[in-house]
Amino acid sequence: MGDQRRDDGTTRRRRQASTLSASFPRRAGAYLLGPRLNSVSTSPVRSIVQHLAKKEGTDEFYTMKILELEPPPPVQTTQDDRQGRMLVHTEYSLLSLLAAQEGVIHCHDLFVDKYGGGGGGGGGGGGERARLCLVLDCVTPHDFARDTENLINLQHYVIRERKVGEDESLLIFRNIIKTIRDIHERNVVHRDLKLGNIVLHEETKDVIITNFCLGIHLIRPNDLLVDQRGSPAYISPDVLSEKPYSGKASDMWALGVVLYTMLYGIFPFYHNVPAELFSKIKAVDYTIPTNVPVSEETIDVIRNLLKGDQNQRYTAQQALDSVEKIIADRKWLRIAGGEDDGQEDQVVPCVLLEDESDDVDPSEDDEDDEPTPSPPHKIHRLASFADSKAAAADNDEEEDKEEEEAPSSVQILITKSNPIPIRTYKRDTRPPTDKEKELLMRLCHNS
């Protein structure tokens, strides 16, 4: 069943492109134009179209956003055309500012392409026409190269999987939050964060944030905004309040919707009638489904992102700190439960300490020439790190009792002539007790 869903998803991704019409120019500047891309991360205006483009003389593929600057007669320039020009320049400006930023789509070129003349450009009028071309990373899978085959729009991914497991959702969300934290620190606000504007690498879980055309660069870090931008299901109550609002806090609300939708496969706020939808958002009227197993810690992140008061909402750094802590805690719980975390064991010394009151002479061996074993109550075995919290709470008597019951490590006294056995952190490590630290320090000074 899962394989069938993946096959269907691959087929759907390959259908994201449509063929060029016979009248559409097949070249723009130094680029050869391919199929039109029917991605969900399309422009907010219809006047901007996206095409797969290949740089002539190379094997490099790009996404090209194209805006007709002078529609063919008798079509007149519309408000949509004028807004499209503004959006292309906004995206170019912001991506130029974020040129060195990981996790965002990168811009490679912006130019005006002139074509037509002599009646060949595509119907109605033979004058020369112009179009504005923005060249971006290609983040849409296609059949002409393999470097994008593991990329998928996050909205398509959630639809295909129906729900994304908590561990995977947290890994994806951590990468999203890290990128948003970085762009917020540079005073860039996206203003249209949603599943459809995020591209996922299915193997590494890395993400790429796309469509910055509604974004803005703040002059000062805490500048407020007044215009309403965003997608209905993700728009914050601040934007709907018709009062000045924090663009950064509005981005964080949208990310709360993203995390919720990944985990539960539904929007937290949904209604067919926009007015009813906006009423739910302004009232922060949502529920946490009980039929999906999600930890209380992760639910708490959602609640702190979907707060009606923008001043009480998580910042990107606060959200990142919380998510990274949850990931770390869940990782150690899996290790404690015997699950493989996918990483190689880190080799550490297993230190077995002798009591300082004993005088051990390494030259004194028994008749069988074997090392003298330490009494069981003097063996300090390093336990699993996952048990460190419980071990720290135990007193010395409880630790000695546990050691007598547990399978013994190699019972060898640490002396100058005796090597320290090696163990791995998954099984045998925990923070040393104060007594062990003191004995270790003395051992180091005496060695």
MIPAMI-258680 format. One record per residue: z, y, x of N, C-alpha, C, CB in turn; residue in one letter. Coordinates in steps of 0.02 Angstrom, whole numbers, plus 50000, padded with zeros to 5 digits. Atoms other than C-alpha are relative to their C-alpha. Last residue first. Glycine has a CB too. Layout:
// residues N
ZYXZYXZYXZYXA/...
// end
This chain:
// residues 447
500575003849976518355042352478499685003350060499484999249944S/499805005149951520125048852453499404996350031500454995049967N/499684996949942519625065152372500174995050054500625003749978H/500504996249963518385056452256500315003250062499705005549955C/500455004849968519675043452203499495003750044499634995749948L/499645002649942520935057252169499574995050039500664996549978R/499944994749950519705066152058500354997550063500385006149970M/500654999149969519285049951968500025005450053499475001849947L/500105005549952521115046351938499335000550035500064993349964L/499544999049944521375063551859499914994650053500725000149975E/500254994349960519825061951751500435001050062499985006449959K/500575002449961520395044651693499715005550044499454997249954E/499735004349947522085051551641499444997450045500394994149968K/499694995849949521265065851547500274995850058500575004249969D/499364997150020520165053451455500275004350056500504994549980T/499395002949971518365050851506500625003549972499995000550077P/499664995249957516975055951385500644997150028500155006549962P/499664995250043516125040251320500315005150047500544996549954R/499774993449980514955027851400500345003749944499425004050026T/499394999749962514705009051392500255007050019499924996150061D/499475004950012513405003651271500685002150027499814993450030R/499995002050071512095017251249500604995449985499354996549981K/499614995550042512535025351416500054997649928499715006950002Y/500424994950032511935010751520500415003949950499394996849964T/500105001450070512925000451646499555005549970500684999549961R/500404995250038513004999451834499944997749927499305000850032I/500525003050042514354990851937499665005349957500304994549955P/499874998750071515255001352068499454996849959500065007749986I/500474995750037515134993752242500205000849927499304997250005P/500225003350060516724986952330499515004549961500594998149956N/500455005549981517104991252509499684996649940500374994950041S/500534997649956517825008452476499514994550017500295002850064K/499754998849932518795001552329499425002350043500344993750030T/500404995349961518505001352143500355001150067499895006749962I/499664994049979519314985752075499535004550040500634998350041L/500004999049928518164973451990500375006450016499275000350028I/499334997649981518304966351816500045000450076500554995449972Q/499885003449936516484965451762500655002850028499415001150050V/500544998649953516644971951586500144996150063499945007750014S/499884996349939517854963151470499365001550038500484996250045S/500275003849944517444958351293500065004250064499264997949988P/500724999449990518574968651180499774995550058499805007250014A/500375003850050520284962951123499264999950014500135002749932E/499805007049995521244968151280499594995649951500754999249986E/500305002849940520254984351287500184992650008500215003950063E/500715001250012520674988651108499684996650060499645006549983E/500065005650046522524986351142499284998249986500355001649934K/499865006249963522454997251297499924993949955500715000250031D/500575001349956521585010951196500104993550038499885005850048E/500545002650041522905009851060499394998450041499825004949945E/499835006850020524295011551188499454997049958500665000049962E/500125004849946523455026551272500154992849979500425001850061D/499544999249943523345036551112499884994350049500745000049977N/499545005649988521825036651001500465001750057499604993650015D/499434999450045521045053250946500524994450011499774999849928A/499604994349979519895054251097500625000749957499605006449996A/499635001749939519285036651062500455005750022499524998250055A/499445004450018518825041050883500424998350061499734993649968A/499544996250041517805055950939500604995849980499645002649937K/499604995449960517035046351083500515003749958499565004850036S/499305001050019516455031550979500465005150032500224993050018D/499954998950072514625036850984500714999249975499544995249963A/499924992850012514805038551171500085001449926499415003950029F/500604996550025515055019651179500165007349987499744996849936S/500285002350064516535013751281499405004149980500535000449946A/500314994450033516945016051465499644997749937499525003750048L/500715001050013518145001951513499725006149964499884993649959R/500214994650044519805006751588499254999649991500215007150027H/500724999150002520544990751662499845005649949499634993449981I/500184994849953522394992151704499255001250003500254998350069K/499784993550025523004982851549499835005650048500754999849988H/500394997350056521884968151594500225006849978500044995449941P/499715002150064522684965551764499645003349942500765001649997P/499484995550024521444969451903500304997249936499735007149988S/500134996450063520504955051976500595004449982499854995149944P/499435000850045520754950852161499875003949936500655002450033T/499614994050011519064949552246500554998849950499565005749976P/500244996350057518524932052295500435006249990500014995649937E/500354994049976518694924052467499685003849941499474998150051D/500705000650020519134907252390499595006150019499944998849926D/500325005349962520754906952489499274999349983500354993449987E/499695006550010521284923752422499594994750038500044998249925D/500365004250049520734940252495500364993449993499274998950021D/499605005650022521754953752583499644996349945500695002349975E/500065005549951520514964652677500394993949978500245002350068S/500635003850009520254976052527499934994350048499425004650008P/500275000849933522104980952531499364995949994500514996750048D/500485005449993522604987452363499735000050071499425000649948V/500294999449933524164997852342499564993950010500565000450055D/500155006249964524544999152158499695001550067499524995549959D/499385002949973525425014652090499864993750039500494998649945S/499844997049936523755023952072500624997050031500105007449992E/499444995550007523185011951937500225002650068500594996549964D/499365003249986521485004651972500555005249991500014997050071E/499514996649957519945011651889500624995850010500195006749970L/499405003950015518395003151824500535002350049499874992250006L/499454999149954516945015451821500604996149976500185007450007V/499445002250041515325009951739500624999950045499874992949968C/499515004749973514055020351833500534998249949500325002850063P/499424996549975512645027951731500494995050029500355004249944V/499545004249962510885022251689500565004350029499634996350057V/499814996049941510015031851551500544996150037500255007149980Q/499304999349984509225019251434500095004450062500324993250012D/499765004749951507435022651385500745001350014499595000550065E/499944997449933507115032251226500264994750047500455006250001Q/500654998949970506455026151059500015002850070499615004749957G/500214993150012508105028550967499345001550034500535004850024D/500334997249941508375009750953499765006949984499424995550022D/500714998650007509615005350816499725003150064499875004849941E/500425004949966511264997050859499265001249993500164993449976G/500165005550045512325006250731499544994850030499695002649938G/499385003650011513095017150866499894993949955500535004549968A/499855003849939511345021950920500634995849990500095004850061I/500485005549995510895026850742500154995650061499285002650002R/499815004950050512485037150725499534994050002500005003149931L/499455004049973512075045450890500264994949950500575004550023W/500245004149945510385050950826500564995650027499715004450056K/500335005950029511095056850660499744995450054499425002249954R/499495004450031512305068450750499684993649972500385003849944D/499605003149947510945075650863500514995149971500355005450041A/500425004849965509745078650718500404996350053499395003550031I/500095005850044511115086850614499594994650035499655002149934I/499365003650002511595098150760499944993849956500565004549974K/499935003649936509775102950788500654996150002499965004850059E/500465005850001509585107250603500074996050065499285002349991V/499765005050048511135118450601499574993750001500015002949929S/499375002949974510665127850760500254994449954500545005450007D/500165004449943508875130250699500624996750027499655003950055L/500315006150027509455137050531499844995150055499365001749960A/499485003850033510615149350617499734993449971500335004249944Q/499575002949949509235154850735500554995849969500305005450045Q/500365005649968507985157250593500444996650052499355002550033A/500544997549957509235167550495499664994050032500285004950055T/500065001949930510185158950356499455004150035499854992550007Y/500475005449984510375168650194500004998550075499295001849976R/499615006149990511925178950157499574994150021500384998349937Q/499544998849944511055195750180500444994050015500445006049984N/500355000749936509585189750074500465001150060499425004950003Q/499834994149960510745186949926499684999350069500785000950006D/500274994250034509895174049814500115006550038500285000649932G/499474995650026510255160149936499685006249970500505002050056K/500174997850068508885147149958500585003849969499814994049956L/500654996749997509065145550147499805002949932499464995250024L/499924993849961510925142050145499345003750009500314998450067N/499614995150038510705129550004500085006650036500694997149983R/500414997550056509315120550096500375005449961499804994249953I/500514995649970510375119250254499565003049946499574996150052V/499674993649985511815112450149499525004950033500614998950045D/499984996350062510675098950081500315006950010500384996149945I/500684997450009510375093650261499955004049935499494994350000T/500134994949948512245092150293499315003149992500084997050070E/499714993750023512525083250127499885005550051500764999249988E/499324998749978511345069450184500245006849974500064999750075S/500014994649950509785065550083500725001950016499605006349974V/499444999849953509545049349985499905005350055500104993250032P/500275000449933508325053449844500585000650049499465005750012V/500325006649991508835049549664499684999350069499484998949946N/499505005049977510115063649656499694993250013500544999349948T/500085006750029508855077849646500514995150029499294997450012P/500105004949946509585094749701499934993149968500595000150051I/499525005549995509385107549562499814995550059500034995949935T/500295006349976508535124549550500564994850003499665000950069Y/499895005650046508845141049461499634993850024499765001949928D/499865005549953508985154349596500174993749960500595001850049V/499355002850019509025166849449500234994650049499984997249929A/499514994549998507635177149528500704997649983499785005649953K/499894998049930506665161149565500535005450004499355002450033I/499615005249966506875154249389500175002050072499624993449999K/499334999650028506295170749314500464994850032499994999149923S/499664994649965504805170749432500715001049973499605006549992F/499885002049930504265153649368500405005450036499344998750037L/499445004750002504465159149187500194997750070499834994049956E/499414996150017503355174449218500624995649998499915003549931A/499734996149944502095163649310500635003849984499485004750025P/500064993050017501905151249165500315004250056500345001649931V/500704998450009501595133649226499875007349985499714995849945N/500164999050070503355132349293499275002049995500475005549967H/500675001550025504095126649458499975001549925499814992650014Y/500134995550056505535131249571499294998749975500105007650021F/499354998450031506255118149688499935004549939500475003350052P/499774993249985504495111649717500695001149969499505005249973F/500104995350055504265092749715500235006950022500384997749935I/500675000850027504085079049846499845004449940499894993049982G/499985002550069505965077949873499314999349968500415004649958Y/499515005150012506165079650061499934996749931500705002950007L/500115005949957504565088850104500474994349981500105001950074M/500605003550025504745100249952499834993950044499415004849998T/499865003350064506535105149995499414995749978500185005249946Y/499575005749985506075109050176500154996049937500665002450033L/500375005049960504595119950126500434993850012499775003150066V/500455003550047505575128949988499624994550037499515005149967V/499565004250042506935133150115499604996149949500535004349965G/499885006149961505545139050231500504995449964500265001750070L/500595004350005504995151350097500094993550038499385003750026A/500005002950068506765158250088499414995149993499965005649946W/499525005549999506735160350277500074996849931500695002550025M/500295005949966505135170550269500474994149998499845001850073D/500475002850048505965182050141499634994050030499505005349978S/499615004050047507425184550261499544996949947500535004449966A/499775006049964506185190050396500404995549953500445002050060K/500555004749994505295201950277500224993550035499435003150039G/500095002249931506925210450230499444994850003500674997050029S/499735006549982506785219150062499864998550073499714994549955Y/500135001549929506495236249986500364993650020500235005850045P/499594995749956506665234949796499824998450072500774998949987K/500314993449999505425227949669500445005150037499875002449929E/499504995150024506605213049645499725007149994500595000150047S/500084998950072505175200549655500465005549974500134993649962L/500664997150011505075201849845499905001749926499454995050023V/500014993349971506945199149860499345003549987500144999650076D/499764995350051506885184449738500015007250026500704998149977P/499284999450003505805175449867500215004849944500285002550068S/499804993049996504015169549848500755000749988499615004349949I/499614998949940503695151249888500295007150003499584998750061Y/499465005049996503035144749721500485001450058499704993150008A/499515000150055502055160849690500584995150009499664998449937P/500255004850049501215162749861500544998849947499794993350034S/499765006949998501645178249963499684995849946500744999849993G/500475004749970501545197149966500294993049997499845002050074R/499915006950019502375210749863499454995750029500024999349923Q/500565002950036502455227549949500114992649987499345001050038D/500004998350072504115235849990499444996649962499965007449992V/500674999950029504625230550165500045001449925499634993350014L/500085003050065506215234050263499295000949974500505003049950L/500404996250048506345237350449499924996149935499315001650030D/499725000550067507735227550534499635004249948500735002050001N/499835006850021506885223550699500234999449928500544997350043P/499315001249981506025240550716500224993349971500485005749976R/499884995249946504145243750713500714999150028499915007349974I/499504994850015503865227850614500085004750060500674996849982L/499604998949940502245218350642500475005849986499555001450062H/499894993049980501545212150477500425000150063500345004149943I/499434998349959500855196150406500045007350017499994996050062G/499554996050041499645193650261500615002450039500234995949940L/500354994150027498215188250376500435004249954499384997849963C/499574994249991499335176850479499725006349967500115001250075F/500094994850050498475161250415500515005750004500034997049931N/500664996950008499105146950524500035005749949499484994849978T/499974995350056500735139850593499335003749997500605005050007I/500384993949987500425124750705500035004349937499254998450021I/500304996450056501645110250707499625006150026500545002349950V/500094992949985502215096750827499655003449942499605001050066D/499644995850049502725080350744500005007450020500714997649993K/499474996349964502115071050900500465004049955499685004750050T/499665004149950501115057550810500595003750032499514997850053E/499665005750029500585065950647500404995950051499514995649966E/500255005449958500195082850724500394993749981500065001650077H/499565004949968500575094250577499604995450045500404996049948L/500375005949979499675110050519500464995550041499365001950040V/499705003449942500645123250422499594993750014500754998249986I/500134996049940499845135950305500334997250062500245007149989N/500714999449988499695123950158499815004150061499675002949940G/500265006249973501525119250168499275000650019500104994349950L/500045005350051502025137350142499724993750033499575002249939K/499835006649974502405153150242500014995049942500695000150036L/500345004950042501485168150171500134992950027499245001449996D/500054998050070502475183350231499594995349956499705006749996R/500605003550024502215179650418499825001949928500094992550005H/499825003450062503415192550490499374997049971500355004949949V/500575001950041503195197850672500264996149939499484995850041V/500064995650058504655206950752499354998949960500035007350022N/500524995249981504465198050919499835004649942499374996350025R/499734996349943506115189250887499505005150026500204995150056E/499544995050026505395184550718500315004250056500554996749959H/500414994450024503935176150807500435005449968499474997549950I/500334996449946505125165650911499595005949975499554995350040D/499494996149963506255160850766499675004250055500524995250032R/499844994150040504725156050664500545004250035500234998049929I/500564995349997504125144450802500155006349962499374996749973T/500034997449932505825136050822499445005150007499894994350050K/499484994849992505985134450633499985003150070500694997149986I/500204994150039504345125050616500485005850014499974998449925I/500564997049964504795113150758499745006249963499444994950009N/499744996949938506495109750680499435003550038500344994750045R/499714993550018505665107050511500295003550062500544999149947F/500544995350015504565093250580500285007049988499594997749938I/500374998949938506035084350660499435005049989499714993350026L/499604995749956507115086950505499645001450066500674996750014L/500014993250026505765080250390500385004750046500295000249929S/500644997249984505565064750499499955007349976499434995949970E/500054999449928507415060650491499345003450021500054993250034D/499574994649974507515064550306499935000950075500734998549982E/499325002049986506025054150253500405005450034500014993850043G/499935001249928504475063150188500744998550013499765006350042V/499404997049973504105061450003500024998450074500654997449963K/499604998850060502465058249913500685003150017500124993349962R/499395003949991501745052150080500455000249939500385002450060E/500155007049983499985057750037500624995750003499634999750067R/500335003250058500515073549946499864992750013499345003749982I/499485001150050501715077950087499724996749938500355006649982V/499565005349976500345075450217500544998449949500325002150067Y/500345006450010499055085550119500464994250020499354999750041H/500025001150073500305099950110499644993449985499645005849965Q/499355002750022500665098050296500024999049924500565004750021L/499654994750034498815100050340500644997249970499565003249945N/500065000250073498365085750453500385005949972500264993349971I/499764994050035498045084350639499894999249925499645006350026L/499305001050019497925067250723500295006149963500424998550061N/499945005750046496015067350726500714998749978499724993850032E/499644997950059495925084850799500154994349952499615005449963T/499394996549981495445080450978500405002549940499835005750045D/499395003950014494235067050918500645003850013500004993850041R/499585000549940492635077150902500654996649980500145007150032A/500404998449941491165078450780500394999750065499705006849992F/500305006149972491905069550628499625001250066499534997049950D/500715000550016493115083150576499714994150039499625006650018H/500355006049976494985085750568499275000049978500354993749974P/500225004250055495485104050535499644993850027499535003949951T/499435004350016496485113250667499854995749939500635004349987V/500185004750054495015121850753500594995349989499364996050018C/499945007249985495765136050853499754996049940500734998250017D/499335002749993495135153050793499984992750024500385000449933L/500035006849972493555163650800500714997750016499554999850064V/499385001149964493515178950685500014992750022500625001849956L/499845007049983491775184350630500634999650042499414996750038C/499455000049953491345200450538500224992950012500605004549975L/499415003650022489655200450452500515000050057499834992749979R/499495001049949488135211550462500594996249970500255006850029A/499325000150027486495212750368500494998450056500074994949943R/499515003149954484745217650418500695000649970499985003450070E/499704995949949483625221550271500494996250043500355005949968G/500155002349934482535208850181500315004250055499284999750010G/500004994549952483195210250006499924997550070500645004049995G/499924993250024483695196649882499955005250053500655000649966G/500094998050069483935179549960500105007349987500444996349958G/499655003450054484635172450116499955003549934500704999050017G/499285001349997484285180150281500304996749941500345006250011G/499805006949988482415178250306500734998649990499834998150067G/499975004250060481665193650223500274993150011499334999349970G/500635003550011481085202250381500024995149943499804996450062G/500584996049982482845206850429499374996049989500045002650072G/500464998450054484265194450432499455004650025500385003349942G/500505005050012485705194250556499545002449943500324993149983Y/500544997350042487015205150634499454994849994499725006750031K/500645003549992488625197350696499495003049953500094992449987D/500444998750056490155208450719499334996750014499915007649987V/500614996349987491435201350839499625001049934499564996350051F/500144996250060493175194250854499385004150014500615004449978L/500534994849999493555180650981499995003549933499304996950015D/500425000249941494775167151036499485005650002499664993450005H/500634996650011496245168350916499605000350065500125007249973C/500204994949951497635155750929499315002849984500014997150070H/500725000549988498525146150790499805005750046499605000249934I/500404995950046500405146550809499264999050018500195007650005V/499875001650070501595133450880499645004549951500725000449987G/500135006950021501695140351056500144999249925500434995050041E/499505003450040501625159151080499784992949982500155003949937Q/499665004949957500585166151223500514995849962500355003650057A/500485004149962499305175051113500344994650042499585004450045A/499685006649991500625181050990499584995350042500154996849932L/499314998949979500145199550999500364993550016500395003849945L/500064997249933498305194850992500705001350028499595006650000S/500115005749955498735183750844499895002450071499404995949977L/499395003949991499505198650755499914994250048500254997449933L/499494996049966498025210250783500634996050013500175006249958S/500204999249930496705197250738500545003850040499335003750005Y/499905006449966497635192550580499825000550074499594994649966E/499285001349995497775210750526500134993550038500324999649931T/499754995949945495935214150566500764999050010499855007449986H/500275002649937495395199450459500285004050059499225000250000V/499655006249983496555204750317499764997150066499914994849944L/499334998449977495925222650315500374993750022500395003649945M/500074996949934494115216950305500695001750029499575006449995R/500175005149951494545205150163499945002850070499374996649982G/499385003249982495395219250067499884994650053500344997049938Q/499624995349959493785229250072500674997050022500135006549961R/500324999349934492775214350014500405004650045499285002749992D/499885006249964494005210349873499695000450070499714994049961D/499324999549974493955228449817500174993950041500505001049943Q/499455000350048492075226349798500675001150035500004993349963T/499375001649967490535231249898500575000549950500125004750060T/499634994349972489035231549782500644997550033500155005249944Q/499275000950002487815217149751500335006050034500224993450034V/499704993950026486015223249721500764999749997499745001549932P/500124996450063485755220849864499804995049946499435005450009P/500704998650015486445208949997499925003749934499594993549998P/500315005050044488285210650040499285001949983500414999349934P/500484996650044488655222250186499664994749956499475004050042E/499854992950001490185217350286499555003949953499955002950070L/500614996050007490095198750244500205007449995499594997849938E/499974995150054491715191050307499355004049999500615004650006L/500574995550006491705175250412500075004449939499344995949997I/499934996450063493195165450474499465005349998500715003149993K/500234993150003492665153650613500085002749929499255000550023M/500064997850069493625137850654499785007350001500684999249961T/499544994950024493265131450827499945000649924499845006950035Y/500064998550071492435117050918500555004949979500054993549958F/499414996950028492175115751106499875002049927500205006250041E/499775004750051490875103251169500625002849965500154993250031D/499365003349986489965116851265500134994749946500585005150002T/499985002349932488215124451280500654996650019499895005550046G/500635002549973488385134551120500084998050074499455005249992E/500264995149952490155136351056499404997050036500565002050051K/500025002849933490345125150905499715005150048499594993350002K/500474996949953490875131850737500064996750068500135007750005A/499955003349935491685124050583499475003150045499924992349994L/500495005049979491595136750445500224996950066499315003250008H/499865003249936492845147250347499474994650015500714996950001Q/500135007150000492425159550209500134997250071499274998549977V/499955003049934493165176850178499884992549994500695001450034I/500544997449958492555185750021500014997250071500045007650003S/500595004350002493615174549911499445002350046499744999849929R/500564996950036495245182949958499384995650006499855007150029V/499804997650067496915174950000499445003249961500575004950007P/499824993050002496045165550143500225001949929499415004450022S/500554995450003496075146650148500255007249995499554998449940T/499774993849968497465135550208499435005050002500284998550071S/499534996750046497015122150079500255006650030500594995549984V/499305001349988495495117950186500445003549949500205002250071S/499664999050064493735117950118500744998350006499674995749945N/499375003550003492895120550285500365001649935500445001850061L/499474995650025491065125550276500634995849992499795003349932R/499835000150071489995114150381500545005249982500254993149980P/500035006550033489315118950551500225000649928500444995050037G/499595001050059488895135550631499894993149970499865005349948L/500395003650049488255136650809500454998349941499684993650030L/499745006050034489195149650908499494997149951500655001749963Y/500105005749954488645162351039500204993449968500395001150064A/499874998549930488425176050908499834994050043500725002150010G/499654993650000488415168150737500205001550071500634999849952A/499744997549936487155154250711500365006649988499425000950053R/499675005449965486605143450565500275002050068499534994250008R/500184999949928486185157750449500414994850038500115007050030P/499464997249960486475152250266499814999850074500664996149988F/500104992949987484865150250167500535003050045499985003749936S/500604999049960484795131250176499915007350019499394997649962A/500584998950042486585129750119499405001750043500135005649949S/500264993250002487775122650246499425000449950499775002350070L/500584998449959488605106150207499795007249992499434995549981T/500605000650041490365104250142499415002350043500065004249935S/500584996049979491915100550243499424998949953499804998450071A/499814993050001493615094950181499415004450020500585001150046Q/500384996650052492885077950136500165007449997500144996849933R/500704999549978493445070650302499575003449948499734993050014R/500064995149946495235074850258499285000850021500444998150059R/499944993350029495095065850091499925005350054500675000849965R/500614998550037494445050250177500025007049971499894995049944T/500534998849950495875050550301499345001849966499904993950044T/499884993549970497135052450160499475001850051500685000250032G/500204994950048496365038150063500095006950029500404999349936D/500735000150003496485027050217499755005449953499744993249979D/500244996849940498295032350240499245000250001500274996450062R/499894992850007498695028250059499745003750061500745001549990R/500494997450047497885011150078500075007549992500064996549933Q/500644999449965498885007950236499475002849955499784993250027D/499974994349955500485011950141499355001150037500564999250049G/500004994050042500005000050000500005006250043500615000149953M/
// end
